[in-house]
Amino acid sequence: MTDNEQQVAGLLLAAGGGRRLGGRPKALLEHRGRPLVEHAVGVLRAAGCTRVHVVLGAQAAAVRERAELGTCVLVENPDWADGMGSSLRAGLTSLTGAGATAALVSLVDQPGIGPEAVARVLAAYEGEQSLVSAAYDGVRGHPVLFGAAHWAGVAATATGDRGARAYLKEHEEAIRLVECGDVARSYDIDTEADLAHLE
């Protein structure tokens, strides 16, 4: 196990209620015969994250029941309806004191991003000051790696559905972009039309 794998925890945001999908939680959408959340955890593990925290929200009990999440730390976000920012805060709080020096944050609704892209971002980790983002044709996307030195700042600015956007904009010059457009596609599963991306 490399140092990166020990020190960087995967943080999967999977709390959304799928408002534009008729209220179907994204974590439970089916992909390759299993819940999407299970697929997303598998991607983080395959990329080298040995520790994975999963933030649940909408229908959390059903997700626990139907998805095989093994040794993941499951974090329930009672404020999930407030948007992704609250899930990011809940996830970072769960990592505080857990011995991780960075969080590699990925979203449950991006099945086009596989282990190759996540592993590239993980490989760019250099310590608690690291700020790394996948890029697609030069445009910043997910996953994003936050060294622990950034957690408080991210949590303080994570509101609504913007997640860490404000923090990243403020620290743009510090972000190391890792091009992943050759190995991944960064679409989201947001609407009925997007369900065509699921297999």
C-alpha positions as CSV (number, residue, x, y, z in Angstrom):
1,M,0.0,0.0,0.0
2,T,1.4,3.4,-1.0
3,D,1.5,6.4,1.3
4,N,-1.2,8.0,-0.9
5,E,-3.6,5.1,-0.3
6,Q,-3.2,5.2,3.4
7,Q,-3.4,9.0,3.8
8,V,-6.1,9.9,1.2
9,A,-9.6,8.9,2.1
10,G,-12.2,8.6,-0.7
11,L,-15.3,10.8,0.1
12,L,-18.3,9.9,-2.0
13,L,-21.3,12.3,-2.0
14,A,-24.4,10.2,-2.5
15,A,-27.1,12.0,-0.6
16,G,-29.1,13.6,-3.4
17,G,-32.8,13.0,-3.8
18,G,-32.9,13.1,-7.6
19,R,-35.4,16.0,-7.8
20,R,-35.2,16.2,-11.6
21,L,-35.5,12.4,-11.8
22,G,-38.9,12.3,-10.2
23,G,-37.5,12.0,-6.7
24,R,-35.5,8.8,-7.3
25,P,-32.3,9.0,-5.1
26,K,-29.3,8.8,-7.4
27,A,-27.5,6.4,-5.1
28,L,-30.2,3.8,-5.9
29,L,-30.3,4.2,-9.7
30,E,-29.3,0.9,-11.3
31,H,-26.0,0.7,-13.2
32,R,-24.7,-2.7,-14.4
33,G,-27.2,-4.5,-12.3
34,R,-26.3,-2.8,-9.0
35,P,-27.1,0.5,-7.2
36,L,-25.1,3.4,-8.5
37,V,-23.6,4.1,-5.1
38,E,-22.0,0.6,-5.1
39,H,-20.5,1.2,-8.5
40,A,-19.0,4.6,-7.3
41,V,-17.5,3.0,-4.2
42,G,-15.9,0.3,-6.4
43,V,-14.3,3.0,-8.6
44,L,-12.7,4.7,-5.6
45,R,-11.4,1.4,-4.3
46,A,-10.1,0.3,-7.7
47,A,-8.3,3.6,-7.9
48,G,-6.5,3.0,-4.6
49,C,-8.6,4.5,-1.9
50,T,-8.6,1.9,0.9
51,R,-10.8,4.1,3.1
52,V,-14.0,5.3,1.8
53,H,-16.6,7.5,3.5
54,V,-20.0,7.7,1.9
55,V,-22.5,10.5,2.6
56,L,-26.1,9.4,2.4
57,G,-29.2,11.4,2.6
58,A,-32.4,10.7,0.6
59,Q,-33.8,7.3,1.5
60,A,-30.6,6.5,3.5
61,A,-32.2,3.4,5.1
62,A,-33.1,2.0,1.6
63,V,-29.5,2.6,0.4
64,R,-28.0,0.8,3.4
65,E,-30.4,-2.1,2.8
66,R,-29.9,-2.5,-1.0
67,A,-26.3,-1.5,-1.6
68,E,-23.4,-3.6,-0.5
69,L,-21.0,-1.0,0.9
70,G,-18.8,-3.3,2.9
71,T,-16.3,-1.5,5.1
72,C,-17.3,2.0,4.0
73,V,-17.9,4.5,6.8
74,L,-21.5,5.6,6.2
75,V,-22.3,9.2,7.1
76,E,-25.9,10.4,7.2
77,N,-26.6,14.0,6.3
78,P,-29.9,15.0,7.8
79,D,-29.7,18.3,5.9
80,W,-29.2,16.7,2.4
81,A,-32.1,18.6,1.0
82,D,-30.1,21.8,1.5
83,G,-27.8,20.7,-1.3
84,M,-24.4,19.3,-2.0
85,G,-22.6,21.8,0.3
86,S,-24.2,20.2,3.4
87,S,-23.1,16.8,2.3
88,L,-19.5,18.0,1.7
89,R,-19.4,19.5,5.2
90,A,-20.8,16.3,6.7
91,G,-18.2,14.2,4.9
92,L,-15.3,16.4,5.9
93,T,-16.5,16.4,9.5
94,S,-16.5,12.6,9.4
95,L,-12.9,12.6,8.3
96,T,-11.7,15.0,10.9
97,G,-9.7,13.0,13.5
98,A,-9.8,9.9,11.3
99,G,-6.1,10.0,10.4
100,A,-6.6,11.1,6.8
101,T,-4.5,13.9,5.4
102,A,-6.6,14.4,2.3
103,A,-10.1,13.7,1.0
104,L,-10.6,12.7,-2.6
105,V,-14.2,13.8,-3.3
106,S,-16.3,12.2,-6.0
107,L,-20.0,12.4,-6.9
108,V,-22.3,9.4,-7.1
109,D,-23.9,10.5,-10.4
110,Q,-20.8,10.5,-12.6
111,P,-20.5,6.9,-13.8
112,G,-18.4,8.0,-16.8
113,I,-15.5,8.7,-14.5
114,G,-13.7,5.5,-13.8
115,P,-10.7,4.3,-11.8
116,E,-8.1,5.6,-14.3
117,A,-9.1,9.2,-13.8
118,V,-9.5,8.9,-10.0
119,A,-6.0,7.2,-9.8
120,R,-4.5,10.1,-11.7
121,V,-5.9,12.6,-9.2
122,L,-4.8,10.4,-6.3
123,A,-1.2,10.2,-7.7
124,A,-0.9,14.0,-7.6
125,Y,-1.3,14.1,-3.8
126,E,1.7,15.6,-2.1
127,G,0.5,16.3,1.4
128,E,-2.0,18.3,3.5
129,Q,-1.6,21.4,1.3
130,S,-2.6,19.5,-1.8
131,L,-5.4,20.9,-4.0
132,V,-5.9,18.7,-7.1
133,S,-8.7,18.5,-9.6
134,A,-9.4,16.4,-12.6
135,A,-9.8,18.4,-15.8
136,Y,-11.6,17.5,-19.0
137,D,-10.1,19.3,-22.0
138,G,-8.7,21.8,-19.6
139,V,-11.9,22.5,-17.7
140,R,-12.0,21.7,-14.0
141,G,-14.3,18.8,-12.9
142,H,-14.5,15.9,-10.5
143,P,-13.0,14.2,-8.6
144,V,-11.3,16.8,-6.5
145,L,-8.6,16.2,-3.8
146,F,-8.5,18.5,-0.8
147,G,-5.5,18.2,1.5
148,A,-6.6,18.5,5.2
149,A,-5.2,22.1,5.4
150,H,-8.1,23.1,3.1
151,W,-11.0,21.3,4.9
152,A,-12.0,24.1,7.3
153,G,-12.0,26.7,4.4
154,V,-14.0,24.4,2.2
155,A,-16.6,23.6,4.9
156,A,-16.9,27.3,5.7
157,T,-17.9,28.2,2.1
158,A,-19.8,25.1,1.1
159,T,-23.4,26.2,0.8
160,G,-26.4,25.1,-1.3
161,D,-25.6,23.1,-4.4
162,R,-22.3,24.9,-5.0
163,G,-20.2,22.5,-3.0
164,A,-16.6,23.7,-3.0
165,R,-17.0,25.9,-6.0
166,A,-16.5,29.2,-4.2
167,Y,-13.4,27.9,-2.4
168,L,-11.9,26.5,-5.5
169,K,-12.5,29.8,-7.4
170,E,-10.7,31.7,-4.6
171,H,-7.7,29.3,-4.7
172,E,-7.6,28.8,-8.4
173,E,-3.9,29.4,-8.6
174,A,-3.1,26.7,-6.1
175,I,-5.1,24.0,-7.9
176,R,-3.1,21.4,-9.8
177,L,-5.2,20.3,-12.8
178,V,-4.8,16.7,-13.9
179,E,-6.1,16.1,-17.4
180,C,-8.5,13.1,-17.6
181,G,-10.5,13.8,-20.7
182,D,-8.7,10.9,-22.5
183,V,-9.9,8.3,-20.0
184,A,-13.2,9.5,-18.6
185,R,-16.4,11.4,-19.5
186,S,-17.7,13.9,-16.9
187,Y,-21.4,13.9,-17.6
188,D,-23.9,13.9,-14.6
189,I,-27.0,11.8,-14.3
190,D,-29.4,14.7,-13.6
191,T,-32.5,14.3,-15.9
192,E,-34.5,11.5,-17.4
193,A,-32.6,11.9,-20.6
194,D,-29.3,11.3,-18.8
195,L,-30.5,7.8,-17.7
196,A,-29.4,6.6,-21.2
197,H,-25.8,6.7,-19.8
198,L,-26.6,4.0,-17.3
199,E,-25.9,0.4,-18.4
